[in-house]
């Protein structure tokens, strides 16, 4: 079901609100104005390539203290919060199926690589994590980066503004 969404910041010192498992998709800044974004139509439970591209452009304008910044889409925060380190290894996926193999770190969408995504592509989840790490390697997809123990810089939650 398509609906309008509003971006709500639950994040880092730059957002004004300071204080897993599965295929991932993804100190944050705010959108112009009051910090709430309107990305148009949003299918609940799926963050689209168009939304990810917009969020990555905003993230690219921040001066993060990390060599690698990525976006991770999840269905939940799984208890994680801004400032936490993600220390798990993401699964390798082949043809949409999870394998028993693990990556060397946490899979995310590189903010530089997000431009390779088609607008209609997407990842399951409404929680968008902005991650930072000084160590990363390329992933299997053009937009993918595998980050070693990234720090959560911001958490954005896409919700309906109805």
MARBA-3410 file (N, C-alpha, C, O; in Angstrom, 1 decimal):
162
0.8,-1.2,0.0,0.0,0.0,0.0,0.9,1.2,0.0,1.8,1.3,0.8 ~ 0.7,2.2,-0.9,1.5,3.4,-1.0,0.9,4.4,0.0,-0.3,4.6,0.1 ~ 1.8,5.2,0.6,1.4,6.3,1.5,2.4,7.3,1.5,3.6,7.0,1.2 ~ 2.1,8.5,1.9,3.1,9.6,2.1,3.8,9.3,3.4,3.3,8.7,4.3 ~ 5.1,9.6,3.4,5.9,9.4,4.6,6.6,10.7,5.1,6.7,11.7,4.3
6.9,10.6,6.3,7.7,11.7,6.9,8.9,11.1,7.5,8.8,10.0,8.1 ~ 10.0,11.7,7.4,11.3,11.2,8.0,11.4,11.8,9.4,11.4,13.0,9.6 ~ 11.5,10.9,10.4,11.7,11.3,11.8,13.1,10.9,12.2,13.5,9.8,12.0 ~ 13.8,11.8,12.8,15.1,11.6,13.3,15.1,11.1,14.7,14.5,11.7,15.6 ~ 15.9,10.0,14.9,16.1,9.5,16.3,17.6,9.3,16.5,18.1,8.2,16.8
18.3,10.4,16.3,19.7,10.2,16.1,20.7,11.0,16.8,20.5,11.6,17.9 ~ 21.8,11.2,16.1,23.0,11.7,16.6,23.0,13.2,16.8,22.0,13.9,16.6 ~ 24.1,13.7,17.3,24.2,15.1,17.7,23.8,16.1,16.6,23.4,17.2,16.9 ~ 24.0,15.7,15.4,23.7,16.6,14.3,22.2,16.6,13.9,21.8,17.5,13.1 ~ 21.4,15.7,14.5,20.1,15.6,14.1,19.1,16.5,14.9,17.9,16.6,14.5
19.6,17.0,16.0,18.7,17.7,16.9,18.0,16.9,17.9,17.2,17.4,18.7 ~ 18.2,15.6,17.8,17.5,14.6,18.8,18.6,13.8,19.4,18.4,12.5,19.5 ~ 19.6,14.3,19.9,20.7,13.5,20.4,20.3,12.8,21.6,19.2,13.0,21.9 ~ 20.7,12.3,22.1,20.5,11.6,23.4,20.1,10.2,23.1,19.8,9.4,24.1 ~ 21.2,-8.2,13.9,20.1,-8.5,13.1,20.3,-9.7,12.1,21.2,-10.5,11.9
19.4,-9.3,11.7,19.5,-10.4,10.8,18.9,-10.1,9.5,17.9,-9.3,9.5 ~ 19.3,-10.7,8.4,18.6,-10.5,7.2,19.4,-9.6,6.2,20.5,-9.1,6.6 ~ 19.0,-9.5,5.0,19.6,-8.7,4.0,19.5,-7.2,4.3,18.4,-6.7,4.4 ~ 20.6,-6.5,4.5,20.6,-5.1,4.8,20.3,-4.3,3.6,20.6,-4.7,2.5 ~ 19.9,-3.3,3.8,19.8,-2.4,2.7,20.8,-1.4,2.8,20.9,-0.5,2.0
20.7,-0.5,5.3,21.5,0.3,5.9,21.8,0.5,7.2,22.7,1.3,7.6 ~ 26.9,10.9,12.6,26.1,11.8,13.4,25.3,12.6,12.3,25.8,13.5,11.7 ~ 24.0,12.1,12.2,23.2,12.6,11.0,22.8,14.0,11.0,22.7,14.6,12.1 ~ 22.7,14.5,9.9,22.2,15.9,9.7,20.7,15.9,9.6,20.1,14.9,9.6 ~ 20.2,17.1,9.4,18.8,17.2,9.3,18.5,17.7,7.9,19.3,18.3,7.2
17.2,17.5,7.5,16.8,18.1,6.2,16.6,19.6,6.4,16.5,20.1,7.5 ~ 16.5,20.3,5.3,16.3,21.7,5.4,14.9,22.0,6.2,14.1,21.1,6.2 ~ 14.9,23.1,6.8,13.6,23.5,7.5,13.6,22.9,8.9,14.6,23.0,9.6 ~ 12.5,22.2,9.2,12.4,21.7,10.6,13.0,20.3,10.7,12.8,19.7,11.8 ~ 13.6,19.8,9.7,14.3,18.5,9.8,13.4,17.3,9.4,13.9,16.2,9.5
12.2,17.5,9.0,11.4,16.4,8.6,11.3,16.4,7.1,11.0,17.5,6.5 ~ 11.5,15.3,6.5,11.5,15.2,5.0,10.3,14.6,4.5,9.6,13.8,5.2 ~ 9.9,14.9,3.3,8.8,14.3,2.6,9.3,13.7,1.3,9.6,14.5,0.4 ~ 9.4,12.4,1.2,9.9,11.8,0.0,8.8,11.3,-0.9,9.1,10.5,-1.8 ~ 7.6,11.7,-0.7,6.5,11.4,-1.5,5.9,10.0,-1.1,5.8,9.7,0.1
5.5,9.2,-2.1,4.9,8.0,-1.8,5.9,7.0,-1.2,7.0,6.9,-1.7 ~ 5.4,6.3,-0.2,6.3,5.3,0.5,5.5,4.0,0.7,4.3,4.1,1.3 ~ 6.0,2.9,0.4,5.3,1.6,0.7,5.8,1.2,2.0,7.0,0.9,2.2 ~ 4.9,1.1,3.0,5.3,0.7,4.3,6.1,-0.6,4.3,5.6,-1.6,3.7 ~ 7.2,-0.7,5.0,8.0,-1.9,5.1,9.1,-2.0,4.0,9.9,-3.0,4.1
9.1,-1.1,3.1,10.1,-1.1,2.0,10.7,0.3,1.8,9.9,1.2,1.6 ~ 12.0,0.4,1.9,12.6,1.7,1.6,13.2,1.6,0.2,14.0,0.7,-0.1 ~ 12.7,2.5,-0.7,13.0,2.4,-2.1,14.4,3.0,-2.4,15.0,3.8,-1.6 ~ 14.9,2.7,-3.6,16.1,3.3,-4.1,16.1,4.8,-4.2,17.0,5.4,-3.9 ~ 14.9,5.3,-4.6,14.7,6.8,-4.6,14.9,7.4,-3.2,15.6,8.4,-3.1
14.3,6.8,-2.2,14.5,7.3,-0.9,15.9,7.2,-0.4,16.4,8.1,0.3 ~ 16.5,6.1,-0.7,17.9,5.8,-0.3,18.8,6.8,-0.9,19.8,7.3,-0.3 ~ 18.6,7.1,-2.2,19.4,8.1,-2.9,19.3,9.5,-2.2,20.3,10.2,-2.1 ~ 18.1,9.9,-1.9,17.9,11.2,-1.2,18.6,11.2,0.1,19.3,12.2,0.5 ~ 18.5,10.2,0.9,19.1,10.1,2.2,20.6,10.1,2.1,21.3,10.8,2.9
21.1,9.4,1.0,22.6,9.4,0.8,23.1,10.8,0.4,24.2,11.1,0.8 ~ 22.4,11.5,-0.3,22.8,12.9,-0.7,22.9,13.8,0.5,23.8,14.5,0.7 ~ 21.9,13.6,1.4,21.9,14.4,2.7,23.1,14.0,3.5,23.8,14.8,4.1 ~ 23.4,12.7,3.6,24.5,12.2,4.4,25.8,12.6,3.9,26.8,12.9,4.6 ~ 25.9,12.7,2.5,27.2,13.1,1.9,27.5,14.6,2.3,28.7,15.0,2.2
26.5,15.4,2.6,26.8,16.8,3.0,27.3,17.0,4.4,27.6,18.1,4.8 ~ 27.2,15.9,5.2,27.7,15.9,6.6,29.2,15.7,6.6,29.8,15.1,5.7 ~ 29.8,16.2,7.6,31.3,16.0,7.8,31.5,15.0,8.9,31.8,15.2,10.0 ~ 31.3,13.7,8.5,31.5,12.6,9.4,32.9,12.3,9.6,33.7,12.5,8.7 ~ 33.3,11.9,10.8,34.7,11.6,11.1,35.2,10.2,10.7,36.0,9.6,11.4
34.6,9.7,9.7,34.9,8.3,9.2,35.3,8.3,7.7,34.8,9.1,7.0 ~ 36.1,7.4,7.4,36.5,7.3,6.0,35.4,6.7,5.1,35.3,6.9,3.9 ~ 34.5,5.9,5.7,33.4,5.2,5.0,32.1,5.4,5.7,32.0,5.3,6.9 ~ 31.1,5.9,4.9,29.8,6.1,5.5,28.8,5.3,4.6,28.9,5.4,3.4 ~ 27.9,4.6,5.3,27.0,3.8,4.6,25.6,3.9,5.2,25.4,4.4,6.3
24.7,3.4,4.4,23.3,3.4,4.8,22.8,1.9,4.9,23.1,1.1,3.9 ~ 22.1,1.6,5.9,21.6,0.2,6.1,20.2,0.3,6.4,19.8,1.1,7.3 ~ 19.4,-0.4,5.7,17.9,-0.5,6.0,17.6,-1.7,6.7,18.0,-2.8,6.4 ~ 16.8,-1.6,7.8,16.4,-2.7,8.6,14.9,-2.6,9.0,14.3,-1.6,8.8 ~ 14.3,-3.8,9.4,13.0,-3.8,9.8,12.8,-3.4,11.2,11.6,-3.1,11.6
13.8,-3.3,12.0,13.8,-2.9,13.4,15.2,-2.3,13.7,16.1,-2.5,13.0 ~ 15.3,-1.7,14.9,16.6,-1.2,15.4,17.3,-2.4,16.1,18.5,-2.3,16.4 ~ 16.5,-3.4,16.4,17.0,-4.6,17.2,17.7,-4.1,18.4,18.7,-4.8,18.8 ~ 17.2,-3.1,19.1,17.8,-2.6,20.3,19.0,-1.7,20.1,19.5,-1.2,21.1 ~ 19.5,-1.5,18.9,20.6,-0.7,18.7,20.2,0.8,18.8,19.1,1.2,18.5
21.2,1.6,19.1,21.0,3.0,19.2,22.2,3.8,18.7,23.2,3.2,18.5 ~ 22.0,5.1,18.5,23.1,5.9,18.0,24.3,5.8,19.0,24.2,5.8,20.2 ~ 25.5,5.6,18.4,26.7,5.5,19.2,27.1,4.0,19.4,28.3,3.7,19.7 ~ 26.2,3.1,19.2,26.5,1.7,19.3,27.4,1.2,18.1,27.3,1.8,17.0 ~ 28.1,0.2,18.3,28.9,-0.5,17.2,28.2,-1.7,16.8,27.7,-2.5,17.6
28.1,-1.9,15.5,27.5,-3.2,15.0,28.7,-4.1,14.7,29.6,-3.9,13.9 ~ 28.7,-5.2,15.5,29.8,-6.1,15.4,29.5,-7.5,14.8,30.4,-8.4,14.8 ~ 28.4,-7.6,14.2,28.0,-8.9,13.5,28.6,-8.9,12.1,29.1,-7.9,11.6 ~ 28.4,-10.1,11.5,28.8,-10.3,10.1,27.5,-10.5,9.3,26.7,-11.4,9.7 ~ 27.3,-9.8,8.3,26.1,-10.0,7.4,26.2,-11.3,6.6,27.3,-11.7,6.3
25.1,-11.8,6.3,25.0,-13.0,5.4,25.3,-12.7,4.0,25.0,-11.6,3.5 ~ 25.8,-13.7,3.3,25.9,-13.6,1.8,24.5,-14.1,1.2,24.0,-15.1,1.7 ~ 24.0,-13.3,0.3,22.8,-13.7,-0.4,23.1,-14.0,-1.9,23.9,-13.3,-2.5 ~ 22.4,-15.0,-2.4,22.5,-15.3,-3.8,21.1,-15.5,-4.4,20.3,-16.3,-3.9 ~ 20.8,-14.8,-5.4,19.5,-14.8,-6.1,18.4,-14.7,-5.1,17.4,-15.4,-5.2
18.5,-13.8,-4.1,17.5,-13.5,-3.2,17.4,-14.5,-2.1,16.4,-14.4,-1.2 ~ 18.3,-15.4,-2.0,18.3,-16.4,-0.9,19.5,-16.3,0.0,20.6,-16.1,-0.5 ~ 19.2,-16.3,1.3,20.3,-16.2,2.3,21.1,-17.5,2.3,20.5,-18.6,2.3 ~ 22.4,-17.4,2.3,23.3,-18.6,2.3,23.9,-18.7,3.7,23.6,-17.9,4.6 ~ 24.6,-19.8,4.0,25.3,-20.0,5.3,26.6,-19.2,5.4,27.2,-19.0,6.4
27.0,-18.6,4.2,28.3,-17.9,4.2,28.1,-16.5,4.8,27.0,-15.9,4.7 ~ 29.2,-16.0,5.4,29.1,-14.6,6.0,30.1,-13.7,5.3,31.2,-14.1,4.9 ~ 29.8,-12.4,5.3,30.7,-11.4,4.8,31.7,-11.1,5.9,31.6,-11.6,7.1 ~ 32.7,-10.3,5.7,33.7,-9.9,6.6,33.2,-8.8,7.6,34.0,-8.3,8.5 ~ 32.0,-8.3,7.5,31.5,-7.3,8.3,30.0,-7.0,8.0,29.3,-7.9,7.7
29.6,-5.8,8.2,28.2,-5.4,8.1,28.0,-4.8,6.7,28.7,-3.9,6.3 ~ 27.0,-5.4,6.0,26.7,-4.9,4.6,25.8,-3.6,4.7,24.9,-3.5,5.5 ~ 26.2,-2.7,3.9,25.5,-1.4,3.8,25.6,-0.9,2.4,26.2,-1.4,1.5 ~ 24.8,0.2,2.2,24.9,0.9,0.9,25.8,2.1,1.0,25.6,2.9,1.8 ~ 26.9,2.1,0.2,27.8,3.2,0.3,27.1,4.5,-0.1,26.3,4.5,-1.1
27.3,5.6,0.6,26.6,6.8,0.2,27.1,7.3,-1.2,26.3,8.0,-1.9 ~ 28.3,6.9,-1.6,28.7,7.2,-3.0,28.1,6.2,-4.0,27.9,6.6,-5.1 ~ 27.9,5.0,-3.6,27.4,4.0,-4.5,25.9,4.0,-4.6,25.4,3.3,-5.5 ~ 25.2,4.7,-3.8,23.7,4.7,-3.9,23.2,5.2,-5.2,22.1,4.8,-5.6 ~ 24.0,6.0,-5.9,23.6,6.5,-7.2,23.4,5.4,-8.2,22.8,5.6,-9.2
24.0,4.2,-8.0,23.8,3.1,-8.9,22.5,2.4,-8.7,22.1,1.6,-9.6 ~ 21.8,2.7,-7.7,20.5,2.0,-7.4,19.4,2.6,-8.4,19.4,3.8,-8.7 ~ 18.5,1.7,-8.8,17.4,2.2,-9.5,16.3,2.7,-8.5,16.3,2.2,-7.4 ~ 15.6,3.7,-8.9,14.6,4.3,-8.0,13.6,3.3,-7.5,13.1,3.4,-6.4 ~ 13.3,2.3,-8.4,12.2,1.3,-8.0,12.8,0.2,-7.2,12.0,-0.7,-6.7
14.1,0.1,-7.0,14.7,-1.0,-6.2,14.4,-0.7,-4.7,13.9,0.4,-4.4 ~ 14.6,-1.6,-3.8,14.4,-1.3,-2.4,14.9,-2.4,-1.5,15.3,-3.5,-1.9 ~ 14.8,-2.1,-0.2,15.2,-3.0,0.8,14.1,-3.1,1.9,13.4,-2.1,2.1 ~ 13.9,-4.2,2.5,12.9,-4.4,3.5,13.2,-3.6,4.7,14.3,-3.7,5.2 ~ 12.2,-2.8,5.2,12.4,-2.1,6.4,12.1,-0.6,6.3,12.2,0.0,5.2
11.8,0.0,7.4,11.5,1.4,7.5,12.6,2.1,8.4,12.5,3.4,8.5 ~ 13.5,1.4,9.0,14.5,2.0,9.8,15.8,2.2,8.9,16.3,1.2,8.3 ~ 16.3,3.4,8.8,17.5,3.7,8.0,18.6,4.1,8.9,18.5,5.1,9.6 ~ 19.6,3.3,9.0,20.8,3.5,9.9,21.9,4.2,9.0,22.3,3.6,8.0 ~ 22.5,5.3,9.5,23.6,5.9,8.9,24.8,5.3,9.7,24.9,5.5,10.9
25.8,4.7,9.0,26.9,4.0,9.7,28.2,4.6,9.3,28.3,5.1,8.1 ~ 29.2,4.6,10.2,30.5,5.1,9.9,31.5,4.1,10.3,31.4,3.5,11.4 ~ 32.6,4.0,9.5,33.7,3.0,9.8,34.9,3.5,9.1,34.8,4.1,8.0 ~ 36.1,3.3,9.7,37.3,3.6,9.0,37.8,2.4,8.1,38.8,2.6,7.4 ~ 37.2,1.3,8.3,37.6,0.1,7.5,36.4,-0.5,6.8,35.4,-0.7,7.4
36.6,-0.7,5.5,35.5,-1.3,4.7,36.1,-1.9,3.4,37.2,-1.6,3.1 ~ 35.3,-2.7,2.8,35.7,-3.3,1.5,34.4,-3.3,0.6,33.3,-3.2,1.1 ~ 34.7,-3.5,-0.7,33.6,-3.5,-1.6,32.7,-4.8,-1.4,33.2,-5.8,-0.9 ~ 31.5,-4.7,-1.8,30.6,-5.8,-1.7,30.4,-6.5,-3.0,31.1,-6.2,-4.0 ~ 29.3,-7.3,-3.1,29.0,-8.0,-4.4,28.3,-7.1,-5.3,28.4,-7.3,-6.6
27.5,-6.1,-4.9,26.7,-5.2,-5.7,27.5,-3.9,-5.8,28.2,-3.5,-4.9 ~ 27.2,-3.1,-6.9,28.0,-1.9,-7.1,27.8,-0.9,-6.0,28.7,-0.1,-5.7 ~ 26.6,-0.9,-5.4,26.3,0.1,-4.3,26.7,-0.4,-2.9,26.7,0.3,-2.0 ~ 27.1,-1.7,-2.8,27.4,-2.3,-1.5,28.8,-2.0,-1.0,29.7,-2.0,-1.7 ~ 28.8,-1.8,0.3,30.1,-1.7,1.0,30.0,-2.7,2.3,28.9,-2.8,2.8
31.0,-3.3,2.6,31.1,-4.2,3.8,31.9,-3.5,4.8,33.1,-3.3,4.6 ~ 31.3,-3.0,5.9,31.9,-2.2,6.9,32.3,-3.0,8.1,31.6,-3.8,8.6 ~ 33.5,-2.8,8.6,34.0,-3.5,9.8,33.6,-2.7,11.0,34.0,-1.6,11.2 ~ 32.9,-3.4,11.9,32.4,-2.8,13.2,32.0,-1.3,13.1,32.6,-0.5,13.8 ~ 31.0,-1.0,12.2,30.7,0.4,12.0,29.9,0.9,13.3,29.3,0.2,14.0
30.0,2.3,13.4,29.3,3.0,14.5,28.0,3.5,13.9,28.0,4.0,12.8 ~ 27.0,3.4,14.7,25.7,4.0,14.2,25.7,5.5,14.5,25.8,6.0,15.6 ~ 25.7,6.3,13.4,25.7,7.7,13.5,24.4,8.4,13.6,24.2,9.4,14.2 ~ 23.4,7.7,13.0,22.0,8.3,13.1,21.0,7.1,12.7,21.4,6.2,12.1 ~ 19.8,7.3,13.2,18.7,6.3,12.9,17.6,7.2,12.4,17.1,8.1,13.1
17.1,6.9,11.2,15.9,7.5,10.7,14.8,6.5,10.5,15.1,5.4,10.1 ~ 13.6,6.9,10.8,12.5,6.1,10.7,11.5,6.6,9.8,11.0,7.8,10.0 ~ 11.2,5.9,8.7,10.2,6.4,7.7,8.8,6.0,8.1,8.5,4.8,8.3 ~ 8.0,7.0,8.3,6.6,6.7,8.8,5.6,7.4,7.9,6.0,8.3,7.1 ~ 4.4,7.1,8.0,3.3,7.7,7.3,3.1,9.1,7.9,3.1,9.2,9.2
2.8,10.1,7.1,2.5,11.4,7.7,1.0,11.7,7.6,0.5,12.8,7.6 ~ 0.2,10.6,7.4,-1.2,10.8,7.3,-1.8,11.0,8.7,-3.0,11.1,8.8
END
